[in-house]
Amino acid sequence: MNIDKEYVTRIASLARLETSPDQAEKFAAQFRDIIGYMDSLNLVDTTGVEPFYSPSENISVLREDERRATCRRREILANAPRHDGEYFIVPKIIQR
């Protein structure tokens, strides 16, 4: 793939980004370097290698989700400016 400053300017335009000609040339060179590195990785024989999705073990430090009652309805409704004992009462927004 030929990445030149015109290509970068076109992509930037599609992304609604403004680039100067100097920036476009700099980004084009950086993109060529990145794509070149990816191409060199494609040459590596990975036959029989298990996919590696993360450099860490991904052990969850969070607790398991469990259902529990934390507040009673009357406690929550006590903070509401208006309620009917079961639900919040809010102003009507949509009019017919």
C-alpha angles and dihedrals in degrees: 000000000000109000112189133159092268090057091049091048090051093050091046089051091052089051090048091244126139119223131178119227090254092052092047091053091047092049092046090056091047092048091050089052092050094047090046090054091049089050090054090052089054088063093062115103107235098171109148094008115131114233113261112210102175138015091225133062095249094222110170114235091189124098122253114269112256130173117242137154110249102168135023119235093243091053091053095044091049088075094051119100089220132016139148096224093269108040140028114258112220133175117273109256105177115063125195 
